[in-house]
Amino acid sequence: FLRYYARHMRELSVPLKIGQIPGEAAIYHYQPRGVSLVIAPWNFPLAIICGMAAASIVTGNTVIMKPAEQSSIVASALMKLFQEAGLPKGVLNFLPGLGEDVGEYLVSHKDITTIAFTGSKAVGLHILKQAAIVHPGQHHVKRCLIEMGGKNAIIIDNDADLDEAVEGVIYSAFGFAGQKCSACSRVIILEEVYDKFIERLIEATKSLTIATAENPACYYGPVIDREAYDRIMTTIEKSKKLHKLLYQGQVPAGGYFIPPTIFESLDPNSELTQEEIFGPVLATLKAKNIDHALEIANGTQYALTGGVFSRSPENIDKVRDSFECGNLYINRGITGAMVDRHPFGGFKMSGIGSKTGGIDYLKQFMEPRAIAENTMRRGFAPASEE
């Protein structure tokens, strides 16, 4: 993030000559917007907050950096690193606290010009609503860059390499205990290979070791806190009454460990297949053909990440053109976006604003200005006399 945004800002900081007609000189350049508010999540406690803060700083703004309360210690270490790097005092300001208190106050403050948020749909939509209110003394419209959630799907074509597909689905669904907005929570399988894929998926999932993070054999550890644990386990128990449980793994006693859980869903519109869970819970769905698979995949309010495993150039092209997601991955997992290589962000209810780590991101923290000068003057004003 630091290197990419610094390199990109060097390009954007050079005024562009535009128009280029005789008798007129015109330039196009950018200026900072003012005070940015960065509200970051806990699941990538360093990378996301660093990227949002760095983008705002390098474009010339001052920043208030508010991490999720669960990751405040990591954010404080980032603040120290920025200070050690020589950032002038007052440019970046570290302000930890509860979102309901600190975040709510800052979002509504008249001096905040830009809000960069990554988190849940509920909070993101609330921020958009509050930011639209103009307060006394406010002379600008607040700009919101809101990255929310996903209900991401991977399509398994009938000619897919199933070994490769199983590996990609498991890592995308269960890595980080499913605590990524990009995680796979639905796998849509063409009916010709459904049974074969499910058999391999379950056997591979059985090999996962759920343990404390310092254990070298650990595939994933506990979820973030008790609140998340209770919410996910409630969803699992509710889903057991409505859907066929295909597999549920074992976890250590004590701690907030969630077992890898796989359900078969016959209803693509169920709560299990529509609502973000943010845990290691995967729903499998059967599709008649690639068009049916795309219909299911696109049948949610989200459009963040998606994937397909296929050997068919025709079907890959169809998915490439028709899958509604901000980041599409072909014959690989759907998590682990890299700066510049995979600019990250979605649309629909997955967020608003351009992609982080991409060519448009920095422009959102600045205002473009165009200046035109008539150069067909007859003489010049005399120099002032001392």
Order of alpha helices (4+ residues) and beta strands (2+ residues): alpha-beta-beta-beta-alpha-beta-alpha-beta-alpha-beta-alpha-beta-beta-alpha-beta-alpha-alpha-beta-beta-alpha-beta-alpha-beta-beta-alpha-beta-beta-beta-beta
